[in-house]
Amino acid sequence: MKEECNSSLPISAQVAAWLRDIEQHQRDVLSEWHRHEATWAVSLPELLGVVEVPGKRVRPRLFLLILGLCGGKYGAAARDVAGALELYHGVTLMYDDIQDNAQTRRGEPAHYTTYGVSATMSLCVILERQVNRMLLESSALERPVCLELIRRLNEMHLEMGVGQMAETAWVRDGVLDIAGDLYWRMVASKTGALFAFAAETGAFLAGLPEAHQAQFRRFGQRLGVLFQVVDDFADIFLPDTDGKPRRQDLREAKRTLFLLEARRVLPEADGGGARDSAAGGGCEGGAGAVGGAGDWGGRRK
């Protein structure tokens, strides 16, 4: 599928234009489906809520940048893949908001606070299927390419779920001593997997060999880990200037790098009480260690 990009505009300008087109394409696809199949079951504003929340569109932007840098073409295939990618990301945010009991998302009420938890979870299932349909029904994607994208998407979905489950279980069970590089592996799965998919897919659609795709996958995964660490830092230390409520991670006792490091370095003079208080709870055993980045257990080499 490697094709030359014939636009004279800089790649960054092309990406900005395509992102606007992708947002409209998402609305059109969902609106058309709603008109033909779902007007009796769900309102259009409820359905479109996931795609109309403002955002930076980091993941489709990453996909488009790598596609362009690798010599791929910005056309209908790129639009369909980027739209599916951003829709999938929107679904994960709705799940996250329910799990974290977050009241807002990007300065707007979280979807479930308006429409209810049960309805939002049902909508997530619907939209997950829509992601696959956007790929399967794309006239611009050759069938083998489409099926390979869905295979990789499903693998990424599983990897993200495992990372999210690990973090949820640590909080649920009061685990504070995260051994070795498990923290980094969790972040690489929970957040890094979607970045890895975006980067790798850009190289894949541009027609690069598998070895080069794997390099972009590793780059995307590490970028996703960095993104998560910066987001965790902002939650604790930066003022609320972007509509995101601060200290949410602390309130939820989420196992962030900063919480785990605080537990490790706080004085032991009080018998560990200060550490346990800072971490949001107690735990049996000695001081934990957050390991280096390591390999993080990625599947494809």
Secondary structure, 3 states (H helix, E strand, C coil): CCCCCCCCCCHHHHHHHHHHHHHHHHHHHHHHHHHHHHCCCCCHHHHHHHHHCCCCCHHHHHHHHHHHHCCCCCCHHHHHHHHHHHHHHHHHHHHHHHHHCCCEECCEECHHHHHCHHHHHHHHHHHHHHHHHHHHCCCCCCHHHHHHHHHHHHHHHHHHHHHHHHHHHHHHHCCCCCCCCHHHHHHHHHCHHHHHHHHHHHHHHCCCCHHHHHHHHHHHHHHHHHHHHHHHHHHHHCCCCCCCCCCHHHHCCCCCHHHHHHHHHCCCCCCCHHHHHHHCCCCCCCCCCCCCCCCCCCCCC
